[in-house]
Amino acid sequence: MEPKKTIRVVAAEIEREGRFLITQRRPTAVLPLLWEFPSGRVETEERDEDALVREIREEMDIEVRVGKLSMFIAHEYDDYRVDLCVYRCELVSDAIRPRRVHDWRWVAPEDMDKYEFPPADAQTVARLLAGK
């Protein structure tokens, strides 16, 4: 049996006034309309930080400063594995213009359970709420 393909994904933990930025996947995406921290795939030979800056710029036309690694989650889906690295990020630009996301929200930790997240992202939310 062939090993599952591993996809490296980076996500941004962006906090403002006690709320976290989450985005909703587009209806045509894999796992459509679920919520997640802003994120994207790391391309071959791309640094995590560069991938995160690129993805957030492409998805929402905002600039971020990438900080420390906040958490790492390895999650097995049926056909592939996701290595999810979540980094604390700071907004450099403030005007969010969604380009490749369906919707976005600033959400307080106590309201996160009102949003449906993919399994790997749900683990990050659980850790965030538990104080890691």
Backbone as a chain_set.jsonl record, in Angstrom:
{"seq": "MEPKKTIRVVAAEIEREGRFLITQRRPTAVLPLLWEFPSGRVETEERDEDALVREIREEMDIEVRVGKLSMFIAHEYDDYRVDLCVYRCELVSDAIRPRRVHDWRWVAPEDMDKYEFPPADAQTVARLLAGK", "coords": {"N": [[0.837, -1.188, 0.0], [0.56, 2.178, -0.882], [2.071, 5.034, 0.657], [0.185, 7.731, 2.118], [-0.293, 10.869, 0.482], [1.322, 13.77, 1.665], [0.325, 16.944, 2.609], [1.538, 20.11, 3.12], [0.438, 22.685, 5.077], [-0.018, 26.077, 5.919], [-1.182, 28.28, 8.441], [-2.719, 31.298, 9.66], [-2.795, 32.759, 12.788], [-4.487, 35.283, 13.763], [-5.058, 37.879, 15.871], [-7.224, 40.343, 17.166], [-8.201, 42.703, 19.413], [-9.111, 40.691, 21.168], [-10.466, 38.982, 19.495], [-10.48, 36.554, 16.832], [-9.388, 36.223, 13.454], [-11.225, 34.543, 11.076], [-11.857, 32.606, 8.13], [-14.126, 31.722, 5.483], [-14.387, 28.896, 3.47], [-14.679, 28.753, -0.115], [-17.683, 27.903, -2.032], [-16.96, 26.084, -4.031], [-14.679, 24.869, -3.195], [-12.504, 22.282, -1.759], [-13.932, 20.604, 0.975], [-16.218, 22.448, 1.241], [-17.451, 25.686, 2.21], [-16.771, 25.498, 4.893], [-15.258, 26.796, 7.893], [-12.118, 28.387, 8.726], [-8.816, 29.221, 9.986], [-7.123, 31.854, 8.256], [-5.398, 30.479, 5.539], [-3.159, 28.317, 3.621], [-1.603, 26.251, 1.083], [1.801, 25.171, 1.194], [4.179, 25.721, -1.217], [6.476, 23.737, -3.219], [9.77, 23.887, -2.043], [9.322, 26.355, -0.822], [9.409, 28.663, 1.843], [7.705, 28.414, 4.988], [6.85, 30.88, 6.123], [6.939, 32.64, 3.917], [5.052, 31.444, 2.25], [2.738, 31.796, 3.768], [2.451, 34.615, 3.884], [2.103, 35.081, 1.124], [-0.241, 33.557, 0.521], [-2.214, 34.812, 2.159], [-2.219, 37.364, 1.135], [-3.106, 36.782, -1.475], [-5.647, 35.689, -0.943], [-7.078, 37.602, 0.628], [-6.104, 40.142, 0.184], [-4.474, 41.427, 2.078], [-1.723, 42.405, 4.163], [0.55, 40.655, 6.213], [2.594, 40.229, 9.135], [4.61, 37.644, 9.907], [4.879, 35.732, 12.794], [5.918, 33.769, 15.588], [5.808, 30.145, 15.513], [2.822, 28.763, 16.452], [1.338, 26.416, 16.83], [1.368, 22.919, 15.875], [-0.267, 20.628, 13.856], [-0.925, 17.353, 12.899], [-2.916, 15.717, 10.675], [-4.868, 13.013, 9.604], [-6.622, 12.48, 6.72], [-9.01, 10.694, 4.657], [-7.772, 10.228, 2.114], [-5.363, 11.578, 2.149], [-2.757, 13.249, 4.05], [-2.522, 15.969, 6.285], [-0.169, 18.308, 7.238], [-0.306, 20.751, 9.41], [0.719, 23.918, 10.128], [0.491, 26.431, 12.396], [0.852, 29.84, 12.668], [1.487, 32.664, 14.722], [0.337, 35.798, 13.738], [0.593, 39.213, 12.665], [-1.447, 41.864, 11.654], [-0.537, 43.977, 9.021], [-1.607, 45.602, 7.113], [-4.926, 46.902, 7.05], [-7.42, 46.897, 5.701], [-9.543, 44.555, 4.681], [-10.061, 42.714, 1.794], [-11.903, 40.428, 0.457], [-10.88, 37.942, -1.751], [-10.361, 35.277, -2.527], [-11.889, 33.873, -0.76], [-14.978, 32.874, 0.714], [-16.297, 34.228, 2.756], [-15.599, 36.2, 5.715], [-14.744, 36.684, 9.188], [-14.382, 38.357, 12.378], [-13.953, 36.703, 15.295], [-14.866, 35.979, 18.605], [-13.241, 33.9, 21.043], [-15.105, 32.405, 22.613], [-17.241, 32.179, 20.902], [-16.526, 30.535, 18.834], [-17.515, 27.935, 18.565], [-19.823, 28.173, 17.115], [-19.296, 27.994, 14.511], [-18.509, 25.88, 11.763], [-15.722, 23.854, 11.379], [-13.118, 22.299, 9.36], [-11.803, 18.993, 10.153], [-8.921, 19.06, 10.84], [-8.521, 21.79, 11.322], [-10.362, 22.179, 13.338], [-9.077, 20.989, 15.46], [-7.052, 22.867, 15.919], [-8.528, 25.036, 16.805], [-9.627, 23.957, 19.14], [-7.287, 23.627, 20.673], [-6.465, 26.28, 20.845], [-8.557, 27.396, 22.356], [-8.185, 25.996, 24.662], [-5.985, 27.13, 25.624], [-3.65, 26.183, 24.57]], "CA": [[0.0, 0.0, 0.0], [1.336, 3.408, -1.006], [1.806, 5.997, 1.732], [-0.661, 8.862, 1.746], [0.378, 12.124, 0.148], [1.292, 14.755, 2.744], [0.201, 18.329, 2.168], [1.947, 21.047, 4.17], [-0.43, 23.858, 5.075], [0.28, 27.073, 6.949], [-2.352, 29.073, 8.805], [-2.423, 32.503, 10.43], [-3.561, 33.053, 14.0], [-4.475, 36.749, 13.813], [-5.944, 38.32, 16.946], [-7.424, 41.784, 17.319], [-9.156, 43.03, 20.47], [-9.661, 39.472, 21.729], [-11.168, 38.195, 18.466], [-9.596, 35.945, 15.839], [-9.848, 36.269, 12.077], [-11.463, 33.256, 10.416], [-12.385, 32.747, 6.779], [-14.981, 30.631, 5.027], [-13.998, 28.351, 2.163], [-15.64, 28.985, -1.197], [-18.561, 26.755, -2.297], [-16.33, 25.143, -4.965], [-13.437, 24.353, -2.593], [-12.553, 21.035, -0.998], [-14.566, 20.923, 2.254], [-16.827, 23.745, 0.947], [-18.154, 26.542, 3.161], [-16.317, 25.36, 6.274], [-14.471, 27.931, 8.373], [-10.733, 28.073, 9.066], [-7.917, 30.358, 10.061], [-6.595, 32.085, 6.906], [-4.364, 29.466, 5.343], [-2.911, 27.851, 2.271], [-0.555, 25.243, 0.889], [3.192, 25.576, 0.994], [4.676, 25.199, -2.485], [7.778, 23.086, -3.16], [10.918, 24.746, -1.76], [8.886, 27.649, -0.303], [9.43, 28.747, 3.303], [6.373, 28.568, 5.577], [6.514, 32.294, 6.297], [6.682, 33.213, 2.592], [3.786, 30.881, 1.785], [1.649, 32.408, 4.528], [2.31, 35.984, 3.381], [1.556, 34.988, -0.237], [-1.616, 33.068, 0.552], [-3.114, 35.802, 2.747], [-2.316, 38.441, 0.144], [-3.95, 36.298, -2.579], [-7.014, 35.411, -0.496], [-7.797, 38.728, 1.221], [-5.443, 41.393, -0.151], [-3.915, 42.065, 3.263], [-0.338, 42.076, 4.474], [0.775, 40.232, 7.596], [3.947, 39.952, 9.618], [4.539, 36.3, 10.472], [5.628, 35.582, 14.031], [6.323, 32.433, 16.033], [4.948, 28.979, 15.332], [1.919, 28.662, 17.595], [1.025, 24.997, 17.026], [1.502, 22.014, 14.739], [-1.269, 19.561, 13.87], [-0.871, 16.374, 11.806], [-4.246, 15.111, 10.61], [-5.067, 12.047, 8.521], [-7.911, 12.388, 6.032], [-9.096, 9.395, 3.988], [-6.874, 10.083, 0.979], [-4.119, 12.331, 2.305], [-2.415, 13.722, 5.39], [-2.214, 17.394, 6.339], [0.699, 18.849, 8.278], [-0.792, 22.115, 9.556], [1.539, 24.765, 10.994], [-0.212, 27.679, 12.685], [1.769, 30.891, 13.111], [0.922, 33.938, 15.18], [0.589, 36.823, 12.74], [0.127, 40.558, 12.968], [-1.889, 42.58, 10.46], [0.225, 45.158, 8.662], [-2.634, 46.414, 6.452], [-6.161, 46.653, 7.785], [-8.611, 46.786, 4.855], [-9.674, 43.204, 4.135], [-10.838, 42.625, 0.562], [-11.919, 38.993, 0.139], [-10.704, 37.597, -3.164], [-10.469, 33.825, -2.712], [-12.625, 33.288, 0.362], [-16.409, 33.15, 0.576], [-16.668, 35.195, 3.782], [-14.624, 36.303, 6.798], [-15.289, 37.25, 10.433], [-13.608, 38.44, 13.61], [-14.764, 35.889, 16.199], [-14.365, 35.788, 19.969], [-13.038, 32.471, 21.32], [-16.32, 31.745, 23.128], [-18.218, 32.015, 19.818], [-15.967, 29.664, 17.782], [-18.317, 26.717, 18.386], [-20.947, 28.48, 16.227], [-18.78, 27.849, 13.149], [-18.048, 24.521, 11.479], [-14.35, 23.81, 10.889], [-12.634, 20.975, 8.956], [-11.218, 18.294, 11.311], [-7.595, 19.543, 11.251], [-8.693, 23.138, 11.861], [-11.092, 22.062, 14.608], [-8.056, 20.7, 16.479], [-6.354, 24.115, 16.247], [-9.469, 25.842, 17.606], [-9.693, 23.337, 20.473], [-6.039, 23.967, 21.38], [-6.497, 27.719, 21.109], [-9.505, 27.627, 23.445], [-7.644, 25.378, 25.877], [-4.749, 27.837, 25.979], [-2.58, 25.35, 23.999]], "C": [[0.881, 1.25, 0.0], [1.045, 4.35, 0.156], [0.957, 7.155, 1.215], [0.2, 10.072, 1.412], [0.24, 13.066, 1.348], [1.268, 16.152, 2.148], [0.578, 19.223, 3.342], [1.112, 22.317, 4.006], [0.007, 24.781, 6.201], [-0.976, 27.902, 7.191], [-1.922, 30.224, 9.7], [-3.377, 32.631, 11.61], [-3.447, 34.567, 14.195], [-5.515, 37.188, 14.842], [-6.021, 39.845, 16.959], [-8.525, 42.006, 18.347], [-9.868, 41.779, 20.994], [-10.436, 38.603, 20.758], [-10.159, 37.69, 17.447], [-10.231, 36.008, 14.462], [-10.016, 34.845, 11.553], [-12.071, 33.536, 9.043], [-13.21, 31.519, 6.417], [-14.543, 30.201, 3.63], [-15.097, 28.624, 1.135], [-16.49, 27.731, -1.434], [-17.933, 25.7, -3.199], [-15.067, 24.505, -4.397], [-13.632, 22.949, -2.042], [-13.074, 21.414, 0.384], [-15.255, 22.297, 2.173], [-17.557, 24.361, 2.14], [-17.806, 26.306, 4.634], [-15.42, 26.539, 6.612], [-13.072, 27.472, 8.764], [-9.982, 29.358, 9.36], [-7.41, 30.598, 8.636], [-5.385, 31.183, 6.672], [-4.171, 29.136, 3.876], [-1.773, 26.844, 2.241], [0.807, 25.893, 0.726], [3.663, 24.914, -0.299], [6.058, 24.569, -2.275], [8.881, 24.127, -2.999], [10.542, 26.169, -1.328], [8.95, 27.603, 1.219], [8.005, 28.948, 3.809], [5.946, 30.025, 5.627], [6.174, 32.955, 4.958], [5.344, 32.724, 2.039], [2.607, 31.56, 2.479], [1.4, 33.844, 4.07], [1.643, 35.97, 2.005], [0.083, 34.602, -0.223], [-2.59, 34.118, 1.091], [-3.28, 37.001, 1.809], [-3.26, 38.019, -0.986], [-5.408, 36.148, -2.154], [-7.782, 36.652, -0.055], [-7.167, 40.087, 0.978], [-4.988, 42.157, 1.094], [-2.478, 41.597, 3.453], [-0.239, 41.689, 5.939], [2.263, 40.111, 7.868], [3.845, 38.615, 10.344], [5.445, 36.209, 11.693], [5.97, 34.132, 14.31], [5.297, 31.361, 15.659], [4.132, 28.809, 16.605], [1.571, 27.205, 17.9], [1.209, 24.235, 15.723], [0.481, 20.903, 14.916], [-1.006, 18.649, 12.673], [-2.225, 15.67, 11.818], [-4.367, 14.224, 9.38], [-6.493, 12.145, 7.995], [-7.911, 11.045, 5.306], [-8.012, 9.201, 2.933], [-5.521, 10.777, 1.129], [-3.936, 12.72, 3.766], [-2.106, 15.211, 5.292], [-1.288, 17.651, 7.515], [0.377, 20.334, 8.35], [0.054, 22.864, 10.58], [0.825, 26.097, 11.165], [0.786, 28.669, 13.278], [0.981, 32.084, 13.636], [1.302, 34.987, 14.143], [0.004, 38.154, 13.19], [-0.288, 41.214, 11.656], [-1.002, 43.796, 10.248], [-0.706, 46.129, 7.941], [-3.981, 45.997, 7.028], [-7.391, 46.397, 6.916], [-8.662, 45.407, 4.193], [-10.576, 43.247, 2.904], [-10.838, 41.156, 0.129], [-11.856, 38.748, -1.368], [-10.929, 36.109, -3.399], [-11.028, 33.159, -1.472], [-14.082, 33.672, 0.173], [-16.842, 34.256, 1.54], [-15.551, 35.237, 4.822], [-15.278, 36.967, 7.994], [-14.188, 37.396, 11.476], [-14.456, 37.777, 14.673], [-14.079, 35.759, 17.554], [-14.227, 34.294, 20.239], [-14.31, 31.76, 21.786], [-17.398, 31.555, 22.063], [-17.736, 31.076, 18.71], [-16.829, 28.426, 17.533], [-19.55, 26.942, 17.505], [-20.568, 28.297, 14.761], [-18.266, 26.433, 12.955], [-16.684, 24.569, 10.8], [-14.026, 22.417, 10.357], [-11.923, 20.317, 10.147], [-9.85, 18.82, 11.757], [-7.704, 20.923, 11.893], [-9.435, 23.113, 13.193], [-10.121, 21.76, 15.75], [-7.318, 21.977, 16.877], [-7.242, 24.99, 17.12], [-9.545, 25.282, 19.021], [-8.457, 23.676, 21.303], [-6.011, 25.447, 21.758], [-7.385, 28.014, 22.319], [-9.005, 27.052, 24.77], [-6.371, 26.081, 26.337], [-3.505, 27.105, 25.525], [-1.97, 24.502, 25.082]], "O": [[1.824, 1.36, 0.783], [-0.1, 4.456, 0.596], [1.006, 7.508, 0.036], [1.274, 10.271, 1.98], [-0.821, 13.149, 1.966], [2.085, 16.496, 1.294], [0.009, 19.108, 4.427], [1.088, 22.934, 2.941], [0.357, 24.332, 7.292], [-1.735, 28.189, 6.265], [-0.912, 30.15, 10.401], [-4.597, 32.613, 11.452], [-2.452, 35.067, 14.719], [-6.704, 36.903, 14.699], [-5.019, 40.538, 16.784], [-9.652, 41.546, 18.167], [-11.075, 41.8, 21.236], [-11.005, 37.587, 21.157], [-9.12, 38.31, 17.222], [-11.444, 35.867, 14.312], [-9.082, 34.044, 11.581], [-12.712, 34.565, 8.828], [-13.02, 30.433, 6.964], [-14.354, 31.025, 2.735], [-16.278, 28.713, 1.471], [-16.076, 26.626, -1.084], [-18.328, 24.535, -3.144], [-14.447, 23.677, -5.064], [-14.758, 22.48, -1.877], [-12.689, 22.457, 0.913], [-14.923, 23.203, 2.938], [-18.18, 23.673, 2.949], [-18.464, 26.848, 5.522], [-14.886, 27.2, 5.721], [-12.867, 26.304, 9.095], [-10.445, 30.45, 9.03], [-7.276, 29.641, 7.874], [-4.469, 31.127, 7.493], [-4.908, 29.603, 3.009], [-1.081, 26.62, 3.234], [0.943, 26.998, 0.2], [3.56, 23.697, -0.456], [6.724, 24.837, -1.275], [8.923, 25.121, -3.724], [11.353, 27.086, -1.452], [8.579, 26.595, 1.82], [7.189, 29.579, 3.137], [4.834, 30.373, 5.23], [5.229, 33.74, 4.876], [4.596, 33.492, 1.434], [1.597, 31.861, 1.844], [0.25, 34.242, 3.887], [0.728, 36.752, 1.748], [-0.74, 35.243, -0.876], [-3.675, 34.295, 0.537], [-4.364, 37.576, 1.712], [-4.113, 38.799, -1.408], [-6.31, 36.452, -2.934], [-8.979, 36.769, -0.316], [-7.644, 41.089, 1.511], [-5.102, 43.382, 1.156], [-2.078, 40.539, 2.968], [-0.861, 42.31, 6.801], [3.073, 39.917, 6.961], [3.074, 38.478, 11.294], [6.623, 36.562, 11.636], [6.272, 33.362, 13.398], [4.105, 31.629, 15.512], [4.685, 28.723, 17.702], [1.514, 26.799, 19.061], [1.207, 24.806, 14.633], [0.373, 20.309, 15.989], [-0.878, 19.131, 11.548], [-2.634, 15.101, 12.83], [-4.019, 14.622, 8.268], [-7.453, 11.921, 8.732], [-6.909, 10.33, 5.339], [-7.401, 8.135, 2.859], [-4.629, 10.572, 0.306], [-4.828, 12.547, 4.596], [-1.495, 15.659, 4.322], [-1.581, 17.263, 8.646], [0.744, 21.094, 7.453], [0.099, 22.492, 11.752], [0.582, 26.808, 10.189], [1.472, 28.375, 14.257], [-0.048, 32.466, 13.078], [2.455, 35.056, 13.718], [-0.941, 38.212, 13.977], [0.433, 41.133, 10.661], [-0.745, 44.556, 11.181], [-0.609, 47.341, 8.133], [-4.149, 44.852, 7.449], [-8.323, 45.732, 7.367], [-7.911, 45.132, 3.257], [-11.701, 43.745, 2.958], [-9.883, 40.692, -0.495], [-12.66, 39.27, -2.141], [-11.605, 35.721, -4.353], [-10.686, 32.018, -1.163], [-14.384, 34.685, -0.458], [-17.651, 35.114, 1.187], [-14.654, 34.394, 4.802], [-16.243, 37.717, 7.849], [-13.199, 36.664, 11.465], [-15.57, 38.228, 14.939], [-12.886, 35.471, 17.644], [-15.012, 33.5, 19.721], [-14.56, 30.622, 21.388], [-18.373, 30.84, 22.298], [-18.464, 30.844, 17.744], [-16.87, 27.92, 16.411], [-20.251, 25.983, 17.183], [-21.411, 28.429, 13.874], [-17.665, 25.85, 13.857], [-16.508, 25.235, 9.78], [-14.592, 21.437, 10.842], [-11.483, 21.018, 11.059], [-9.641, 19.01, 12.955], [-7.047, 21.193, 12.898], [-9.167, 23.93, 14.073], [-10.318, 22.22, 16.875], [-6.991, 22.156, 18.05], [-6.764, 25.616, 18.066], [-9.529, 26.039, 19.992], [-8.565, 23.975, 22.492], [-5.587, 25.812, 22.854], [-7.009, 28.789, 23.199], [-9.344, 27.542, 25.848], [-5.753, 25.677, 27.322], [-2.414, 27.367, 26.032], [-1.051, 23.727, 24.816]]}, "num_chains": 1, "name": "protein.A"}
